[in-house]
């Protein structure tokens, strides 16, 4: 949820209650497969994180998390072994929306669900990872439960989610709260088997620099990237909102990652993209305010 002092409530226009309900339902349907009986995860007081935790606040902002999630995926696919796991074992190329929906549900369950449900979700992921293994094109073996690969996935998600929150929700977030976010999220990373897991912002960015030597770009990287950025999404607002969030995610990347992917450097339109994305984020926040 957004901070009240950052996003003051304006007087509601006529008919706004109906519009809020409709927009909130549209957003909710993006992340829950109604055909499979999925319903939104209900916030529980006895979860892995306290109701006033930084993690619960950051992960509750839909647009910031979407932009951060795009940045995380773009970073993850730069690691050859992580990319191979997606290429060999995922239906990402055929069912991008389903893959992103499952990831979002895992985040919701571990962030807001009852502690037992959160741990069950983590156990399911570990069981799935048990069967994700193979060989890279050069013959190097990989295994999804490798602690170092899990560490890279955890690192890209935490840094990117927090970057999205800071850009589109709380630009002046103090350092101690940023460190608290990494420290809280370490519980998820460690439960999944990731190692090492950063507990502070400084440790996270130091780990990111250490990992750069293991990253590379291939034809596989470019194909998955193209699918991610061009395949139409179900987010309310259609293709225009999709393009906006994708560009916002690209803009969250470190400069070296932008160069590896071949993305252009930020240009004159970048401030407009940020402002428009902020407006979209605030519209979604408005829809979910009581």
Backbone as JSON, one array per atom type, in Angstrom:
{
  "sequence": "XXXXXXXXXXXXXXXXXXXXXXXXXXXXXXXXXXXXXXXXXXXXXXXXXXXXXXXXXXXXXXXXXXXXXXXXXXXXXXXXXXXXXXXXXXXXXXXXXXXXXXXXXXXXXXXXXXXXXXXXXXXXXXXXXXXXXXXXXXXXXXXXXXXXXXXXXXXXXXXXXXXXXXXXXXXXXXXXXXXXXXXXXXXXXXXXXXXXXXXXXXXXXXXXXXXXXXXXXXXXXXXXXXXXXXXXXXXXXXXXXXXXXXXXXXXXXXXXXXXXXXXXXXXXXXXXXXXXXXXXXXXXXXXXXX",
  "N": [[0.85, -1.2, 0.0], [0.38, 2.31, -0.63], [2.18, 5.08, 0.82], [0.43, 7.21, 2.98], [1.2, 9.93, 3.34], [2.63, 10.45, 1.1], [0.89, 10.07, -0.99], [-1.69, 11.77, -1.05], [-5.21, 11.67, -0.38], [-7.61, 12.55, -2.73], [-10.68, 14.4, -3.29], [-13.43, 12.26, -4.06], [-14.63, 11.7, -7.34], [-17.93, 11.87, -8.93], [-19.55, 8.7, -9.26], [-17.26, 7.3, -8.82], [-16.92, 5.1, -7.11], [-17.98, 2.85, -8.42], [-16.22, 2.78, -10.62], [-13.78, 2.39, -9.35], [-14.16, -0.18, -8.24], [-14.42, -1.68, -10.59], [-11.95, -1.31, -11.91], [-10.21, -2.33, -9.96], [-11.06, -4.98, -9.94], [-10.37, -5.76, -12.54], [-7.57, -5.6, -12.44], [-7.06, -7.46, -10.42], [-7.93, -9.81, -11.66], [-5.94, -10.21, -13.53], [-3.89, -11.38, -12.12], [-4.9, -13.68, -11.0], [-6.07, -16.84, -11.74], [-9.1, -17.37, -12.66], [-10.43, -19.47, -13.87], [-9.24, -21.67, -12.81], [-10.06, -21.59, -10.28], [-8.73, -19.8, -8.66], [-8.29, -17.33, -6.16], [-7.76, -14.0, -4.9], [-4.94, -13.68, -2.71], [-5.45, -13.59, 0.71], [-4.64, -11.18, 3.1], [-2.81, -12.1, 5.91], [-2.36, -11.96, 9.44], [-0.53, -13.55, 10.73], [1.79, -14.22, 9.15], [4.84, -14.74, 7.24], [5.91, -12.27, 7.38], [5.55, -9.3, 9.29], [2.54, -7.28, 9.63], [3.26, -4.57, 9.38], [5.63, -4.6, 7.97], [8.4, -3.78, 5.8], [8.59, -5.26, 3.46], [5.92, -6.08, 2.97], [4.78, -3.65, 2.39], [6.21, -2.73, 0.09], [5.73, -4.82, -1.76], [3.07, -4.57, -2.2], [2.47, -2.72, -4.11], [1.27, -2.46, -7.19], [2.01, -1.58, -9.9], [4.64, -0.65, -9.58], [5.81, -3.06, -8.79], [5.38, -4.59, -11.09], [7.0, -3.25, -13.0], [9.45, -3.55, -11.69], [9.55, -6.33, -11.72], [9.85, -6.89, -14.47], [12.4, -5.78, -14.92], [13.86, -7.49, -13.24], [13.54, -9.99, -14.54], [14.85, -9.44, -16.96], [17.44, -9.11, -16.05], [17.89, -11.65, -14.91], [17.93, -13.4, -17.14], [20.38, -12.93, -18.21], [22.18, -14.6, -17.06], [23.7, -17.51, -18.02], [23.05, -20.15, -17.06], [20.67, -19.84, -15.58], [19.06, -18.89, -17.64], [19.09, -21.17, -19.29], [17.6, -22.98, -17.77], [15.04, -21.84, -17.95], [14.7, -21.95, -20.72], [14.84, -24.7, -21.33], [12.96, -25.96, -19.66], [10.68, -24.45, -19.11], [7.41, -23.16, -19.93], [7.44, -20.65, -20.88], [7.77, -19.42, -23.4], [5.42, -20.14, -24.7], [3.4, -19.54, -22.95], [3.46, -16.94, -21.58], [1.95, -15.21, -19.94], [0.84, -16.98, -18.09], [3.15, -17.92, -16.78], [4.15, -15.56, -15.6], [1.97, -14.96, -14.0], [1.98, -17.12, -12.19], [4.38, -16.64, -10.88], [3.8, -14.16, -9.68], [1.78, -14.97, -7.96], [3.16, -16.63, -6.21], [4.79, -14.73, -4.95], [2.81, -13.22, -3.69], [1.7, -15.15, -1.94], [3.87, -15.79, -0.27], [4.41, -13.33, 0.8], [2.05, -12.28, 1.98], [0.43, -14.38, 2.84], [-0.68, -16.95, 5.22], [1.75, -18.23, 7.51], [2.19, -21.04, 7.31], [1.1, -21.6, 4.79], [2.77, -20.05, 3.2], [5.26, -21.31, 3.58], [4.63, -23.76, 2.5], [4.3, -23.05, -0.17], [6.92, -22.33, -0.8], [8.15, -24.81, -0.46], [6.95, -26.22, -2.57], [8.05, -24.93, -4.8], [10.74, -25.63, -4.48], [10.57, -28.39, -4.86], [9.78, -28.46, -7.55], [12.07, -27.34, -8.69], [13.82, -29.41, -8.25], [13.59, -31.09, -10.43], [14.56, -29.61, -12.5], [17.08, -29.49, -14.48], [20.06, -29.87, -16.49], [22.08, -29.49, -19.46], [24.23, -26.88, -20.52], [24.64, -25.22, -23.74], [27.4, -25.52, -24.2], [27.97, -27.82, -22.87], [28.23, -27.65, -20.11], [27.01, -28.59, -16.96], [23.87, -27.79, -15.33], [21.78, -26.97, -12.51], [18.7, -26.24, -11.13], [18.36, -25.97, -8.38], [20.8, -25.18, -7.48], [22.61, -23.39, -5.15], [23.96, -20.99, -5.84], [22.77, -20.17, -8.25], [20.13, -19.81, -7.44], [20.67, -17.73, -5.73], [21.32, -15.69, -7.52], [18.86, -15.26, -8.82], [17.31, -14.47, -6.6], [18.7, -12.15, -5.88], [18.41, -10.47, -8.15], [15.66, -10.08, -8.11], [15.12, -8.85, -5.58], [16.66, -6.46, -5.68], [15.53, -5.26, -7.94], [12.74, -5.1, -7.42], [12.8, -3.36, -5.25], [13.96, -1.15, -6.48], [11.92, -0.45, -8.27], [9.9, 0.3, -6.45], [11.13, 2.52, -5.23], [11.38, 4.28, -7.38], [8.74, 4.71, -8.3], [7.09, 5.03, -6.14], [8.23, 5.69, -3.52], [10.51, 7.78, -3.57], [12.3, 8.98, -1.76], [13.02, 7.08, 0.1], [14.39, 6.07, 3.14], [17.74, 4.97, 4.06], [17.86, 3.04, 6.14], [15.41, 1.75, 5.98], [15.56, 0.65, 3.45], [17.62, -1.18, 3.86], [16.29, -2.76, 5.71], [14.39, -3.96, 4.09], [15.95, -5.72, 2.46], [16.94, -7.35, 4.48], [14.62, -8.51, 5.53], [13.67, -9.87, 3.23], [15.62, -11.75, 2.95], [14.84, -13.98, 4.36], [13.12, -15.38, 2.64], [14.83, -15.97, 0.48], [16.79, -17.58, 1.73], [15.21, -19.68, 2.66], [14.5, -20.83, 0.27], [16.89, -21.88, -0.46], [18.95, -20.35, -1.43], [22.26, -19.02, -1.7], [25.11, -16.96, -1.6], [23.04, -14.74, 0.43], [22.06, -11.42, 0.44], [21.86, -9.12, 3.2], [21.76, -6.45, 3.44], [21.52, -3.32, 1.64], [23.99, -2.44, 0.61], [25.47, -4.84, 0.59], [23.99, -6.22, -1.29], [24.38, -4.82, -3.74], [27.1, -5.01, -3.95], [27.35, -7.77, -4.28], [26.06, -7.98, -6.74], [27.91, -6.73, -8.45], [30.0, -8.56, -8.22], [28.93, -10.76, -9.54], [28.84, -10.09, -12.22], [30.81, -11.02, -13.97], [29.99, -13.57, -14.68], [27.98, -13.35, -16.47], [26.27, -13.23, -19.66], [25.33, -12.71, -23.14], [23.23, -14.25, -25.51], [21.83, -15.83, -28.48], [19.61, -17.1, -27.49], [19.04, -15.52, -25.27], [18.25, -13.14, -26.53], [15.95, -14.0, -27.89], [14.15, -14.78, -25.82], [13.98, -12.35, -24.51], [12.77, -10.79, -26.5], [10.25, -12.03, -26.65], [9.29, -11.44, -24.1], [9.11, -8.64, -24.14], [7.49, -7.97, -26.29], [5.22, -9.58, -26.53], [1.74, -9.43, -26.26], [0.14, -8.26, -23.27], [-2.11, -8.91, -20.47], [-2.74, -6.79, -18.89], [-4.75, -4.15, -17.55], [-5.56, -1.48, -19.72], [-4.31, -2.34, -21.9], [-2.3, -2.66, -24.87], [-0.91, -0.23, -24.82], [-0.45, 0.35, -22.08], [1.04, -1.91, -21.54], [3.38, -1.51, -23.1], [4.32, 0.78, -21.84], [4.88, -0.09, -19.17], [6.8, -2.04, -19.74], [8.9, -0.45, -20.8], [9.4, 1.09, -18.55], [10.41, -0.88, -16.88], [12.79, -1.56, -18.24], [14.12, 0.84, -17.91], [14.79, 0.68, -15.26], [16.99, -0.91, -15.15], [20.49, -1.5, -14.41], [23.07, 0.55, -15.9], [25.09, -1.02, -17.21], [23.76, -3.42, -17.69], [21.75, -2.63, -19.44], [23.34, -2.02, -21.63], [24.37, -4.57, -22.25], [22.07, -5.89, -23.13], [21.6, -4.4, -25.35], [19.95, -2.2, -25.33], [18.93, 1.16, -25.9], [20.49, 4.09, -24.49], [19.1, 6.07, -21.78], [16.88, 8.58, -22.97], [15.56, 11.79, -24.17], [12.83, 11.32, -23.79], [12.59, 9.88, -21.48], [11.98, 11.06, -18.85], [9.24, 11.59, -19.28], [8.19, 9.02, -19.61], [8.65, 8.02, -17.04], [7.03, 9.75, -15.52], [4.48, 9.23, -16.59], [4.22, 6.52, -15.99], [4.26, 6.68, -13.23], [1.84, 8.01, -12.9], [0.08, 6.0, -13.81], [0.59, 4.1, -11.84], [-0.38, 5.43, -9.58], [-3.06, 5.58, -10.23], [-3.85, 2.91, -10.07], [-3.32, 2.48, -7.36], [-5.24, 4.19, -6.29], [-7.55, 2.81, -7.03], [-7.51, 0.65, -5.34], [-7.67, 1.67, -2.82], [-9.55, 1.88, 0.17]],
  "CA": [[0.0, 0.0, 0.0], [1.16, 3.53, -0.71], [2.26, 5.87, 2.03], [-0.57, 8.27, 2.94], [1.75, 11.27, 3.22], [3.15, 10.6, -0.25], [-0.2, 10.04, -1.93], [-2.88, 12.24, -0.35], [-6.47, 11.31, -0.99], [-8.36, 13.67, -3.29], [-12.13, 14.16, -3.25], [-13.85, 11.26, -5.04], [-15.58, 12.21, -8.33], [-19.17, 11.09, -9.0], [-19.41, 7.4, -9.92], [-15.92, 6.75, -8.63], [-16.97, 3.82, -6.42], [-18.14, 1.82, -9.46], [-14.99, 2.74, -11.41], [-12.74, 1.77, -8.52], [-14.43, -1.62, -8.16], [-14.18, -2.3, -11.89], [-10.52, -1.32, -12.17], [-9.59, -3.26, -9.02], [-11.38, -6.33, -10.4], [-9.57, -6.03, -13.74], [-6.19, -5.85, -12.02], [-7.06, -8.71, -9.67], [-8.08, -10.93, -12.59], [-4.67, -10.43, -14.21], [-2.99, -12.18, -11.29], [-5.59, -14.85, -10.46], [-6.7, -17.64, -12.79], [-10.45, -17.69, -12.18], [-10.82, -20.77, -14.42], [-8.68, -22.7, -11.92], [-10.58, -21.36, -8.95], [-7.82, -18.99, -7.84], [-8.8, -16.08, -5.6], [-6.65, -13.21, -4.34], [-4.4, -14.09, -1.41], [-5.94, -12.73, 1.78], [-3.57, -10.79, 4.03], [-2.88, -12.73, 7.22], [-1.51, -11.32, 10.46], [0.5, -14.48, 11.18], [2.56, -14.66, 8.0], [6.3, -14.66, 7.39], [6.26, -10.87, 7.62], [4.58, -8.55, 10.09], [1.71, -6.38, 8.83], [3.91, -3.28, 9.13], [6.95, -4.84, 7.4], [8.73, -3.08, 4.55], [8.27, -6.17, 2.36], [4.48, -6.02, 2.68], [4.48, -2.36, 1.77], [6.78, -2.69, -1.25], [5.11, -5.81, -2.64], [1.66, -4.25, -2.41], [2.31, -1.69, -5.13], [1.16, -3.29, -8.38], [2.77, -1.11, -11.06], [6.07, -0.67, -9.23], [6.24, -4.45, -8.81], [5.43, -5.03, -12.48], [8.21, -2.7, -13.6], [10.58, -4.22, -11.06], [9.58, -7.71, -12.19], [10.43, -6.89, -15.81], [13.83, -5.57, -14.75], [14.42, -8.71, -12.66], [13.61, -11.02, -15.58], [15.89, -9.06, -17.92], [18.72, -9.42, -15.41], [18.03, -13.09, -14.72], [18.25, -14.09, -18.38], [21.78, -12.71, -18.56], [22.98, -15.7, -16.52], [23.47, -18.63, -18.94], [22.42, -21.31, -16.43], [19.28, -19.48, -15.3], [18.4, -18.86, -18.94], [18.93, -22.55, -19.77], [16.48, -23.58, -17.05], [13.8, -21.33, -18.56], [14.65, -22.41, -22.11], [14.65, -26.16, -21.41], [11.93, -26.54, -18.79], [9.55, -23.56, -18.88], [6.5, -22.87, -21.04], [7.44, -19.2, -20.98], [7.59, -19.0, -24.79], [4.05, -20.4, -25.12], [2.44, -19.1, -21.93], [4.12, -15.91, -20.79], [1.05, -14.7, -18.91], [0.75, -17.99, -17.05], [4.4, -17.95, -16.01], [4.2, -14.36, -14.77], [0.9, -15.08, -13.01], [2.42, -18.04, -11.14], [5.4, -15.94, -10.1], [3.12, -13.15, -8.86], [1.05, -15.65, -6.89], [4.15, -17.06, -5.23], [5.17, -13.55, -4.19], [1.67, -12.87, -2.82], [1.56, -16.16, -0.89], [4.97, -15.69, 0.69], [4.4, -12.0, 1.42], [0.83, -11.97, 2.74], [-0.3, -15.56, 3.29], [-0.35, -17.56, 6.5], [3.11, -18.77, 7.52], [2.18, -22.41, 6.81], [0.86, -21.56, 3.35], [3.98, -19.51, 2.59], [6.29, -22.34, 3.58], [4.2, -24.79, 1.54], [4.6, -22.52, -1.5], [8.37, -22.44, -0.97], [8.45, -26.24, -0.63], [6.54, -26.6, -3.93], [9.06, -24.43, -5.73], [11.95, -26.45, -4.34], [10.3, -29.68, -5.51], [9.83, -28.23, -8.99], [13.48, -27.14, -9.04], [14.53, -30.69, -8.21], [13.58, -31.7, -11.76], [15.05, -28.66, -13.51], [18.52, -29.62, -14.65], [20.43, -30.18, -17.87], [23.4, -29.06, -19.91], [24.32, -25.69, -21.35], [25.1, -25.56, -25.09], [28.8, -25.93, -24.21], [28.11, -29.05, -22.11], [28.3, -27.41, -18.68], [25.75, -28.97, -16.31], [23.22, -26.82, -14.44], [20.69, -27.49, -11.69], [17.96, -25.08, -10.63], [18.52, -25.83, -6.94], [22.15, -24.73, -7.18], [22.47, -22.19, -4.31], [24.45, -19.77, -6.49], [21.77, -19.74, -9.22], [19.03, -19.26, -6.65], [21.13, -16.45, -5.2], [21.22, -14.69, -8.58], [17.45, -14.96, -8.99], [16.9, -13.69, -5.43], [19.36, -10.84, -5.94], [17.79, -9.64, -9.18], [14.31, -9.71, -7.7], [15.1, -7.89, -4.47], [17.16, -5.16, -6.12], [14.62, -4.68, -8.93], [11.49, -4.72, -6.76], [13.05, -2.16, -4.45], [14.17, -0.05, -7.41], [10.61, -0.03, -8.75], [9.24, 1.02, -5.37], [11.76, 3.83, -5.01], [11.13, 5.19, -8.49], [7.34, 5.0, -8.57], [6.3, 5.14, -4.92], [8.9, 6.37, -2.4], [11.86, 8.16, -4.02], [13.16, 9.39, -0.64], [13.05, 5.99, 1.07], [15.66, 6.16, 3.88], [18.63, 3.81, 3.95], [17.58, 1.98, 7.1], [14.27, 0.98, 5.49], [16.05, -0.15, 2.33], [18.32, -2.31, 4.46], [15.3, -3.64, 6.32], [13.77, -4.75, 3.02], [16.84, -6.83, 2.12], [17.04, -8.25, 5.62], [13.38, -9.28, 5.58], [13.58, -10.76, 2.08], [16.59, -12.84, 3.09], [14.12, -15.17, 4.85], [12.62, -16.12, 1.48], [15.97, -16.5, -0.25], [17.42, -18.67, 2.48], [14.28, -20.81, 2.7], [14.55, -21.45, -1.05], [18.19, -22.51, -0.61], [19.91, -19.45, -2.07], [23.44, -18.63, -0.92], [24.85, -16.1, -0.44], [21.88, -13.87, 0.39], [22.41, -10.15, 1.08], [20.98, -8.62, 4.25], [21.78, -4.98, 3.36], [21.6, -2.79, 0.28], [25.38, -2.44, 0.2], [25.84, -6.22, 0.29], [23.3, -6.62, -2.52], [25.02, -4.24, -4.92], [28.44, -5.6, -4.02], [27.15, -9.1, -4.86], [25.73, -7.77, -8.15], [29.16, -6.48, -9.16], [30.76, -9.81, -8.24], [28.31, -11.7, -10.46], [28.85, -9.62, -13.61], [31.7, -11.82, -14.79], [29.35, -14.82, -15.08], [26.84, -13.03, -17.33], [26.53, -13.22, -21.11], [24.16, -12.58, -24.01], [23.23, -15.2, -26.62], [20.6, -15.79, -29.28], [18.51, -17.47, -26.59], [18.71, -14.33, -24.48], [17.53, -12.19, -27.38], [14.62, -14.51, -28.2], [13.31, -14.67, -24.63], [13.77, -10.91, -24.29], [11.8, -10.33, -27.49], [8.94, -12.52, -26.23], [8.88, -10.7, -22.9], [8.84, -7.23, -24.4], [6.56, -7.72, -27.4], [4.0, -10.38, -26.45], [0.7, -8.64, -25.58], [-0.17, -8.63, -21.89], [-3.53, -8.76, -20.11], [-2.88, -5.71, -17.92], [-5.71, -3.13, -17.96], [-4.9, -0.44, -20.5], [-3.92, -2.98, -23.15], [-0.96, -2.58, -25.43], [-0.22, 1.0, -24.42], [0.04, 0.15, -20.71], [2.09, -2.93, -21.63], [4.62, -0.87, -23.58], [4.78, 1.71, -20.82], [5.49, -0.83, -18.06], [8.03, -2.66, -20.24], [9.94, 0.57, -20.86], [9.73, 1.45, -17.17], [11.29, -1.93, -16.38], [14.1, -1.38, -18.87], [14.76, 2.02, -17.31], [15.28, 0.33, -13.92], [18.22, -1.71, -15.26], [21.79, -0.82, -14.32], [23.57, 0.9, -17.24], [25.84, -2.12, -17.85], [22.79, -4.42, -18.15], [21.15, -2.04, -20.64], [24.29, -2.18, -22.74], [24.44, -5.99, -22.62], [20.87, -6.21, -23.9], [21.53, -3.58, -26.55], [18.96, -1.14, -25.21], [19.46, 2.52, -26.0], [20.63, 4.84, -23.24], [17.94, 6.95, -21.52], [16.82, 9.74, -23.85], [14.71, 12.9, -23.74], [11.48, 10.89, -23.42], [12.62, 9.1, -20.24], [11.17, 11.67, -17.78], [7.82, 11.44, -19.58], [7.86, 7.62, -19.31], [8.59, 7.89, -15.58], [5.87, 10.48, -15.02], [3.28, 8.52, -17.0], [4.16, 5.29, -15.2], [3.85, 7.09, -11.88], [0.41, 8.27, -12.96], [-0.59, 4.71, -13.87], [0.72, 3.48, -10.52], [-1.27, 6.09, -8.65], [-4.42, 5.21, -10.6], [-4.1, 1.58, -9.5], [-3.4, 2.68, -5.9], [-6.56, 4.79, -6.02], [-8.58, 1.79, -7.19], [-7.47, -0.31, -4.24], [-7.91, 2.32, -1.54], [-10.91, 1.64, 0.67]],
  "C": [[0.88, 1.24, 0.0], [1.16, 4.27, 0.61], [1.27, 7.03, 1.96], [0.03, 9.65, 2.73], [2.35, 11.51, 1.84], [2.02, 10.73, -1.26], [-1.49, 10.48, -1.23], [-4.15, 11.9, -1.11], [-7.21, 12.55, -1.46], [-9.84, 13.37, -3.2], [-12.55, 13.22, -4.36], [-14.83, 11.87, -6.04], [-16.83, 11.35, -8.35], [-18.95, 9.77, -9.75], [-18.08, 6.72, -9.68], [-15.94, 5.39, -7.96], [-17.09, 2.68, -7.43], [-16.85, 1.67, -10.25], [-13.86, 2.07, -10.64], [-12.92, 0.26, -8.46], [-14.08, -2.31, -9.48], [-12.68, -2.4, -12.18], [-9.81, -2.31, -11.24], [-9.85, -4.71, -9.45], [-10.55, -6.7, -11.62], [-8.13, -6.37, -13.36], [-6.1, -7.19, -11.29], [-7.13, -9.92, -10.6], [-6.8, -11.22, -13.36], [-3.82, -11.43, -13.44], [-3.63, -13.43, -10.7], [-6.34, -15.56, -11.57], [-8.07, -18.1, -12.29], [-10.89, -19.07, -12.67], [-10.3, -21.92, -13.55], [-9.11, -22.5, -10.48], [-9.69, -20.52, -8.06], [-8.52, -17.7, -7.4], [-7.61, -15.3, -5.04], [-6.22, -13.72, -2.97], [-4.86, -13.08, -0.36], [-4.79, -12.43, 2.75], [-3.81, -11.39, 5.41], [-1.93, -12.04, 8.2], [-0.36, -12.22, 10.87], [1.24, -15.09, 9.98], [4.05, -14.61, 8.28], [6.74, -13.24, 7.74], [5.15, -10.18, 8.4], [3.76, -7.62, 9.2], [2.36, -5.05, 8.52], [5.31, -3.44, 8.52], [7.15, -4.04, 6.13], [8.37, -3.96, 3.36], [6.8, -6.08, 1.99], [4.12, -4.7, 2.0], [4.96, -2.34, 0.32], [6.03, -3.62, -2.2], [3.64, -5.54, -2.89], [1.41, -3.22, -3.48], [2.39, -2.34, -6.52], [2.08, -2.83, -9.5], [4.26, -1.09, -10.78], [6.61, -2.09, -9.25], [6.3, -5.0, -10.23], [6.7, -4.53, -13.17], [9.45, -3.37, -13.01], [10.7, -5.66, -11.51], [10.17, -7.83, -13.59], [11.94, -6.72, -15.73], [14.51, -6.83, -14.21], [14.57, -9.8, -13.71], [14.71, -10.7, -16.6], [17.28, -9.31, -17.34], [18.93, -10.92, -15.3], [18.48, -13.79, -15.99], [19.66, -13.82, -18.88], [22.69, -13.8, -17.99], [22.7, -16.94, -17.36], [22.75, -19.81, -18.3], [20.97, -21.04, -16.07], [18.48, -19.45, -16.6], [18.13, -20.27, -19.46], [17.77, -23.23, -19.07], [15.15, -23.13, -17.61], [13.63, -21.91, -19.95], [14.26, -23.88, -22.19], [13.41, -26.66, -20.69], [10.68, -25.67, -18.62], [8.7, -23.44, -20.14], [6.42, -21.36, -21.29], [7.16, -18.74, -22.41], [6.15, -19.17, -25.27], [3.02, -19.8, -24.18], [3.1, -18.08, -21.01], [3.23, -15.43, -19.65], [0.93, -15.7, -17.76], [1.97, -18.03, -16.17], [4.46, -16.73, -15.09], [3.14, -14.4, -13.68], [1.33, -15.99, -11.86], [3.49, -17.4, -10.26], [4.76, -14.92, -9.16], [2.38, -13.8, -7.7], [2.0, -16.14, -5.81], [4.57, -15.88, -4.35], [4.05, -13.17, -3.22], [1.54, -13.86, -1.67], [2.64, -16.02, 0.17], [4.99, -14.35, 1.41], [3.23, -11.83, 2.39], [0.13, -13.19, 3.33], [0.1, -16.01, 4.68], [1.03, -18.21, 6.41], [3.14, -20.2, 6.94], [1.98, -22.46, 5.3], [2.09, -21.04, 2.61], [5.07, -20.57, 2.51], [5.93, -23.48, 2.63], [4.49, -24.34, 0.12], [6.09, -22.63, -1.8], [8.77, -23.9, -1.21], [8.07, -26.71, -2.04], [7.56, -26.14, -4.96], [10.33, -25.26, -5.67], [11.76, -27.82, -4.99], [10.35, -29.55, -7.03], [11.28, -28.09, -9.45], [14.27, -28.44, -9.04], [14.61, -31.34, -9.6], [14.09, -30.81, -12.86], [16.57, -28.74, -13.55], [18.81, -30.0, -16.09], [21.82, -29.7, -18.17], [23.27, -27.77, -20.71], [24.79, -26.1, -22.75], [26.56, -26.0, -25.14], [29.06, -27.19, -23.38], [28.21, -28.88, -20.61], [26.98, -27.78, -18.02], [25.19, -27.82, -15.47], [22.11, -27.52, -13.68], [20.01, -26.31, -11.02], [18.09, -24.89, -9.13], [19.95, -25.52, -6.53], [22.04, -23.44, -6.36], [22.93, -20.91, -4.99], [23.47, -19.26, -7.54], [20.55, -19.16, -8.52], [19.39, -17.89, -6.08], [21.01, -15.35, -6.25], [19.76, -14.28, -8.8], [16.95, -14.09, -7.83], [17.46, -12.28, -5.49], [18.69, -9.93, -6.96], [16.39, -9.2, -8.78], [14.32, -8.66, -6.6], [15.58, -6.51, -4.92], [16.17, -4.48, -7.07], [13.29, -4.27, -8.31], [11.68, -3.44, -5.95], [13.28, -0.95, -5.35], [12.85, 0.47, -7.96], [9.84, 0.77, -7.7], [9.81, 2.42, -5.2], [11.46, 4.79, -6.16], [9.67, 5.62, -8.58], [6.48, 5.14, -7.32], [6.98, 5.98, -3.85], [10.34, 6.74, -2.77], [12.82, 8.48, -2.87], [13.21, 8.32, 0.45], [14.4, 5.99, 1.8], [16.44, 4.84, 3.83], [18.26, 2.69, 4.91], [16.38, 1.14, 6.68], [14.66, 0.15, 4.27], [16.8, -1.37, 2.85], [17.35, -3.3, 5.1], [14.63, -4.51, 5.27], [14.65, -5.95, 2.66], [16.92, -7.84, 3.26], [15.78, -9.12, 5.74], [13.3, -10.29, 4.44], [14.58, -11.91, 2.14], [15.93, -14.12, 3.61], [13.63, -16.02, 3.68], [13.79, -16.76, 0.73], [16.6, -17.69, 0.44], [16.52, -19.89, 2.55], [14.26, -21.55, 1.36], [15.88, -22.16, -1.3], [19.23, -21.65, -1.27], [21.07, -19.14, -1.13], [24.52, -18.14, -1.89], [23.61, -15.22, -0.67], [22.23, -12.57, 1.1], [21.38, -9.73, 2.12], [20.96, -7.09, 4.28], [21.85, -4.57, 1.9], [23.04, -2.82, -0.22], [25.83, -3.84, -0.2], [25.21, -6.67, -1.02], [24.03, -6.09, -3.75], [26.47, -4.69, -5.05], [28.36, -7.0, -4.65], [26.83, -8.99, -6.35], [27.0, -7.54, -8.97], [29.99, -7.75, -9.28], [30.23, -10.76, -9.3], [28.46, -11.3, -11.93], [29.73, -10.46, -14.51], [31.08, -13.11, -15.3], [28.23, -14.59, -16.1], [27.24, -12.96, -18.8], [25.22, -13.06, -21.85], [24.32, -13.55, -25.18], [21.97, -15.01, -27.44], [19.39, -16.18, -28.44], [18.07, -16.27, -25.77], [17.85, -13.38, -25.29], [16.12, -12.69, -27.68], [13.68, -14.39, -27.01], [13.0, -13.21, -24.33], [12.71, -10.37, -25.24], [10.39, -10.78, -27.12], [8.41, -11.7, -25.06], [8.41, -9.3, -23.25], [7.77, -6.98, -25.46], [5.27, -8.51, -27.31], [2.93, -9.59, -25.7], [0.39, -9.17, -24.19], [-1.64, -8.35, -21.59], [-3.75, -7.59, -19.16], [-3.88, -4.67, -18.42], [-5.0, -1.95, -18.63], [-4.34, -0.99, -21.79], [-2.49, -2.72, -23.55], [-0.2, -1.34, -24.97], [0.35, 0.87, -23.01], [1.16, -0.87, -20.7], [3.41, -2.31, -22.04], [5.2, 0.06, -22.53], [5.49, 0.98, -19.69], [6.78, -1.51, -18.5], [9.18, -1.65, -20.28], [10.36, 1.01, -19.46], [10.65, 0.4, -16.56], [12.69, -1.82, -16.95], [14.85, -0.23, -18.22], [15.26, 1.76, -15.9], [16.6, -0.44, -13.97], [19.46, -0.88, -14.98], [22.3, -0.52, -15.72], [24.29, -0.24, -17.95], [24.88, -3.19, -18.38], [22.06, -3.91, -19.39], [22.06, -2.25, -21.84], [24.36, -3.63, -23.19], [23.24, -6.39, -23.47], [20.77, -5.42, -25.2], [20.46, -2.52, -26.52], [19.64, 0.23, -25.3], [19.56, 3.16, -24.62], [19.39, 5.7, -23.03], [18.0, 8.21, -22.37], [15.89, 10.81, -23.33], [13.31, 12.47, -23.28], [11.44, 10.17, -22.08], [11.83, 9.75, -19.11], [9.67, 11.53, -18.01], [7.36, 10.01, -19.28], [7.71, 7.44, -17.81], [7.34, 8.56, -15.03], [4.56, 9.75, -15.37], [3.12, 7.22, -16.22], [3.74, 5.58, -13.77], [2.35, 7.35, -11.84], [-0.4, 6.98, -13.03], [-0.56, 4.03, -12.51], [-0.25, 4.11, -9.53], [-2.74, 5.8, -8.95], [-4.78, 3.86, -10.0], [-4.18, 1.67, -7.98], [-4.77, 3.22, -5.52], [-7.65, 3.73, -6.07], [-8.63, 0.85, -5.99], [-7.61, 0.35, -2.87], [-9.35, 2.1, -1.12], [-11.77, 2.88, 0.41]]
}
